[in-house]
Amino acid sequence: MKYLRLLVLMMLPLGGLFAQDYDPDFSDPDSLFFRADTLDIVDMDTTVNVEESSVMEMLDMISNISYFRDVYLDIDSSLWNPYGYASYEVPTFPDSIYAQRIHELARETTIPLTYNNKVKAYIDLYACRKREQCSRMLGLSYVYFPLFEEYLDKYNLPLELKYLAMVESALNPVAGSRVGAKGLWQFMYETGKNYGLRQTTLYDDRYDPVKETEAACQFLQSLYARYGDWFLALAAYNSGPGKVNKAIIRAGGAKNYWAIWPYLPKETRGYVPAFIAVTYVMNFASAHNLYPLNPGLLMHGTDTVMVHDYLSFDLVNQVVGASMRDIEFFNPQYTKKIIPGRPDRMCSLRLPMKYALRFVQIEDSIYSLAKQADLRNKVVEQQVKKESSGRTTHTVRKGESLGSIAKKYHVSVSNIKKWNKLKSDTVHQGQKLTIYRSGGGTSNSSSTSKSSNTGQSKQATTTQTHTVRKGETLSSISRKYGCSVAQLKQWNNLKSNTVVVNQKLKIKN
């Protein structure tokens, strides 16, 4: 009877959605368990290891954010708790209820949400075992979901993809995984570069919520264009298209996530179930007696100022008075605690509101003190110089040639051969190559020297045309020519990541 009472209560706030398509006979208990073929219940026997997933890692990490206050957001509690739960109650439901609710959610989106035992394992994680962390995510959703929805709409993507960031980072803006992924959307270094996220010694765009959100939308749009299936696209977002393609081959060519599930990496096997589960829990939070914790300063307690000269966190801390903890947390993109602002490329600095106001009031004095402190010391200058013109080591990836590597670093093939004492143009996967980004090095060609002697220090820009072939994407084309997707779009005035066969694209070298 407890489940029947909860089922009736669940129908009321949803405006009769259940009643429109389902009229159970409450005298017959069997009528409360729905048919799998009508509710997309997928019968999968193999379980997922929730304990070893990155989802668990991110949920544990969000526990360390100390800005939360143990109060609900300023919302009428009667709207949040229509069931009259006591604070200690942890509601659970039979499979039929979970399946019905997810079925209703699936009718409102183009993402084929399903219910199975894998999804159930993650529902238990979010709604039962990690309730406090889930309440924190609910609170943070008020901070980040408006931004996510704006860009998802801009790229004509399903709005439910906003929940993907909860799987990736638990909405922790300073999240970093053990494998090197960063930010709300957990971009790896190379993927970030491919989608225009700038990363230098001093700065990492992956920690910029706006820039990373747009990159995530571009990446998801590209993956869906490749697979035409949202679950496969999500799997590729997590593990990379290469692993998904291999799983499809091993599954006999089946382009279905659940069919290739046994052949995916362990982490990816739990990825889509976690996405479905968190989508469900966020939409039925009150049914599980879950409410958003107030994220404190993260909600409305900060403001952003623009910095047009070099500043250090230490100086801002000493002069403005903001705590080092706050400065570091709200500005994780500055990896060396240096804000490399310039008049022609200002940098944003996020501070608690009262300190942002004080920064604006004494801004000129702050810059004067920075100059006196000689912030542009040799160490910083050497780091910046190394980023733009120093020696680097390139590891040859599958499909790369000396030509494509040369284009990537804007150097000549002959120089690469001289720097690495190569006798032929052949390179192999995993091979290490020394590259001088400025074209320098002990074996610099005579043509480069002549150019320098005549004052022509900048390499001339040349343009070539690429004709799009079947199966190519902007991402694959960018890798071929050693540029970013953002550059391709800029050079060709493209507004989306979609290209068609035989389309002509300008490539600048």
N, C-alpha and C positions, 0 to 999 in steps of 0.2 A: 504493500500500500504506500510505503514511503516513495518508491519510484513513480507510482501513478500520480501522487500528489505533485511531485516535482515536474512531471511531464505536463500536467495541466497548467501549472504556473508558467512553464517555459513557453507555452503557446500564447499567453496573454500579451506580453510586451512586444512580440514579433508581429502584431497586427494580423494574426490568423494565418500566417504563412503555412503552418503545418496543416491547418484545417482545410485549406484549399485543395490539397491533394491527398490527404490521408485522414480517414475517419475510422479510428480503431474501435473495435468492439471490446469495451473494457470488461465485459463478462467472460471474455475468452483470452486468457493470458498469452496464448500463442500469437494472437494478432498484434502483440506489441513488438515482435521480432520481425524485422523487415527482410524482404527477399534481396539476396545479394545482387541479382541481375538488375533490379530497379534502383538500387542505392549504391552501385559501384563498389561493393565490398570485394576486395581482391583477396583470394585465398592463397596466402603464402605461409609456408610452414617454418621457414628459416627465420630465426630471430636476429636482431641487431644488437651490437654491443654498445649500449649507451654510455657506459662508463669510460670507454676509450675514445669517444668522439670529441672533436674540437668544441662541440656545443657545450659539453660539460666544462671544458677549460674556460670558455668565455663566460659562462654563468658564474663560475667561481671568481673570475677576475672582476666582474662587476660588483661583487661583494666588497671590494676594496675601495670603491668610490665613496668618499665620506660626506658628500654634500647633501645626501638625502635626509629628510626629516620624517620621523615616524608618524606622519599625519597624512590623511587623504588630501587629494587636491580639493580646492574649494568648490565642491559639487554637492548638491543635496544627497545625503547618504540614502535617503529613501528610494531614490532612483537607482542607486547602485546595488541596493540589497532588497529587492522586492520579495525575496523568499523568506525573509526574517531569520536568516542564519545567525547563529551565535558566532562570535569572533573566532572560536577555536574549531569550528566545523570545517571538515575537508570533504566536500561532496565528491562522490564518484558515481558513475552511471553504467548501465549495461551496454554491451556493444551496439545494440539496436538504437539506442539514443545517440551515441556518438555518430553512428552511420547516418542517421536521419539528419542530424544537424550539419554534418559535412556535405551531405547531399544537397541540402538547401543552399549552403555557401557556394557549391559548385555551379548551381543554376545562375549565379550572379556574376560569373567570371568565365573567361575563355581558358583558364587553367583547369585541367581535368582532375580536380581534387577527389581523392578516393580514401577509403578507410580500410585498414588491415591491421594485423598484429604489430607490425613495425611502427605504424602511426600511433597505435595505442601506447607503445613503450615510451614514446616521446611526450604524449599527452600526460602520462603519469609523471614524467620528469618535470614538465613545466607546471602542471596544475597541482601536484601533490608533493613531490620531493624538493623542488626548488621554488617554493611559493614566494619567499621574500624577494628572490632575484627576479621572479616573474612580475611582482608588483613594482619593482624598480624599472623594469622594461616598460611597463604600462605608463609609468610617470614620464620616462624619457620619450615615449611616443609623442607626447604633446610638444616636445622640443623639436624633434626631427621629422615627424611624418608630414607636416606641411611642406617642408623642403622636398622630401622624396616624392610626394604626390605632384608637386609642380613640375619636376623633371620627368617623371613617368608620363604625365600628360603631354608634355612637350614632345616626347619621342613616341607617343601613341602606344604605350605599353600598358599591360594590365596593372591597375593600381594596387592589386594584392601583392605585387612584387616588393612593396615596401616592407613586408614581413621578412623578406630574405635577409635584410640587414640584421634582424634579430637573431637569425641563425648564425650569421657570419661573426658578429661582434657583440651580441646582446645589447646593442646601441651604446656601447662604451666608446667614446670618441678617442680614447688613447689606447685602444686595443692593439696588441701585437701578438701574433701567434709564434709558436716555437719554430715554425718553418720560415718565418720572415715576412708574413703578410701583415699589412698595416691598415689601420683606420676602420671607419664604420663599415666599409664594404670589403675590407681585407684584400687589397690588391697586392700581388707580388711585384717585385721590382721591375722585371721585364714587361709584364702585362701593363703596369702603370705607364711605362715609357711608351708602349705602343698606343696608348690612348691619351697621350698628351700630358701626363702628370709629370711635372718637372721634379727631378731629384738631384740635388747637389750635396756637397759636403755639409752645407749649412742649412739646407731647406729640403723638405719632403712634402710635395703636394698631396700625397696619399692621406695626410692628416687634415687636409682642408675639406670640410664637409661638402661644400658646394662643388668644388672641382671633382672630388672623388665620386659624388653622386652622379654628376653628368657623365663621367667616364664609365661608371657602372651601367648606366642606361645605354650608352653606346655599345658596350660589350655585350649586354644581354640582347640588344636588338640584332647585333651581328650573329650571335649564336642561334637565335630563333630563325633568322633568315637561312642559316645553314641547315638546321635540322627540321624545322617546321613542326616542332613538338616542344612544349614548354618544359616537360620533365627532363628530356634529353638536354635541352639548353641549360637547365639548372645544373644537371650533372656535369656538363662541360665547364660551366662557370666554376665549379668546385675543383674538378680534377684536371681540366684541360681537354680540348677536343680530341687529342691523340688517344687518351685512355678510353674515351667514349667510343671512338671509332674502332678501336681494338675489341672492345666489349661487344659491339654490334657484329663484327666479323665472327667472333667466337660463338655468338648466339645464333649463327646461321643467317645473318643479315637482317634480323628482326629489329626494326626501328621503334622499339617500345621500351620504356624505362624498366618496367617490371620484368620484361623478358630478358633483358641484358643484366638485370640486377646481380645475379650470382657472379658475373664476370667483371664487375666494377671493383675498384679499390675499396677496402673496408670503410674508409672515411666517407666515400661517396655513397655507399649503400645506406647510410643513415641520413644523408643530406636531404633528400626529397621528403622522406617521412618526417623529419624534423620541421621542414618548411610547412607541410600540411598541418602538423600538430600545433605549431605556434600560430598559424593562421586561425585554426579552430579556437585555441585558448584565448586569443586576443578578442575574438568576436563573441565568445561566450564566457568572458571572465567572471561576470557577476553570478552566473550559474554555478561557478566553482568557488564562489565566495572570495574572489580575488579583486583587489582594488588598487589604483595607482598610488604609489608613494610619491610625495612631493619631491622633485629633484633639486630643490633649493635654488642656489645661484644659477644652475643650468637653465632654469625655466625663464625667468625674466630679469635676473640679477646681474647681467653683464652688458657691456657695451664695447664697441670696437673703435679704435683710433687708427689713423693711418700714419705710418712712420716713413720719413723721407731721407733718413741718414742712418748710418750704422749705430746701433744701440745694443747694449748687453742686458741680459736679465738682471744681473747684479746691480747695474746702475738704476734700472727702473725700480727695483726693490728698495734701494737705498734712498732714492730721491722722492718717488711717488708714495712709497709706503706699502704697496701691495705685497702680500707674502710671496715668498719664492714658490711655495707649493701651488698657490693659485696661478701664478704666471706660467709655471711649467705645465700645469694641467690644461689650462685654457689655450695654450699655444704649443702643442706638441710638434707642429710642423718645423719648428726651429730646433734642429737636432743638436746643435752645439751651444744653445742658449745665446745665440747671436742673431739679431734681427738685421739682415743685410739690406736695409732700405736705401733707395736712391731717389733723387728728384724725378727721374724718368721712369722709375719702377718702384712705386711705394709698396710697402708691406703692411699688412694688417696686424694689429696687436689687440687681443681681447683681454679685458680686465674687468674685475668687479666694478659696478657702475660708479661708485663714489671715487674710485681711483682713476677711472677713465676720465672723469670730469677734471680731476686734479691734473692729470697729464696734459689735457688741453690748455689748462690755465697757465702752466709753467713750461710749456713745450720748448720755447726758445732757450730757456735756462738749461733744460735737459740736454739739448744738442751741444750747447757751449761746454757743459761739463764732460760730455762724451769726447769732445776734441781735446780738452785738457788731459783727460785720462789716456789719450793716445790709443783709442780703441782700435784704430787701423794699425795694429801692430804687425810685426813681421810674420807671426804665426798665422794670423787670419789671412793676410795677403798671399802667403804661400799656399794656403788651402784653396783660396779662390783661383789662383793661377793654375794650380794643379788640375782643378776641375776643367778649365778651359783649354789648357795647352800641355799638360804633363803627359808622362808615359803611362800607358795602361796595358793590361794584359787581356786579350780577347780569347775566349774558348770557342773553338769552331763547333757550330751546331749542325745538326742533320740538314742537308740540302744547301748549305752555304758554300760559296766559292770565293776565291780571292777577289773576284770582281765585285761581288755583293758586299764583302767585308770592306773593300776599299771605298765603295760608295757610302757605306754607313759612317765611316770616320772621315770622309772627304780627303782621302789621300790617294796616291797612285799605287797600282799593283806592283810596279817596279820597286817602289820604296819599301813596301811590305816584304818583298822578296829579299831586298838588301838587308833590312833590319833583322830578318830571321834566317839569313843565309840559305834561302831556298833555291834549289836548282831547277825546279819546275813549278808550274801553276797548280799542282795538285795538293790539296789539303784533305785531312780526314777528320771525322767527328771526334771531339775531345782534344784535338791538338791545340797547344797554347801558342799564341802569336803576340809578339811585342808590337805595340802601335804607338807612334808619337803623334798625338792629336794635332799638334801645331805643324806637323810635317817636318819636325826636327829630327834629332838623333845623330849618331856619329856617322851614319851613311847617307846623309841627306843628298839628294840628287843635285846635279849642277844646275838644272833648270830652276829649282827652287832658289838656289843661291843667286842666280841672275835676277830673278824676280825681286828678291829682297834688295839687291843693289840698285835697282832702278826705281825703288820706292813702291813697287806693286806688291805690297805685303798681303793683300787680300786675294784669295783664290777666286777666279772668275766663275760666275754662276752660269751653268749651261742647262738647257731644258731639252728633255727628250719626251717622246710620246709612248705611252703604254696602251696596248689594246687589250681590253679585258677578255679573258678566256673563260670557258665554262668551268664552274666550280670555284673560281677565284672570288675573294672578298677583299675589302679594303685592308683588312688585317694581314692577309697573306701577301698582298701587293706591297704593303709597307715594309714587311720583313724582307722581301726580295730586293728592295731598293735602299734598305737601311734608313728609312725615315719613319715618322709616326703617322698614325691615322689622321690626327689633327692637321698635320702638314698637308697630307693629300687632299683633305677636304678644303683647306684654305686655298691651295694652289688651283683647285678646280671649282671653287664656289659651290661646294656640295652642302646641302642642308641635312642630309641623312647619310647613313652608312651603306645604303643600298646602291649597288652597281649592277649593270646588265651586260650581257655578252656583247662584244664588239664596241663597247663604249670606249672613247678615247680619253685618256687621263694624262695630264701634264706631270712630268717628274723633273724636279729641279735638283741639280747636283752642285 
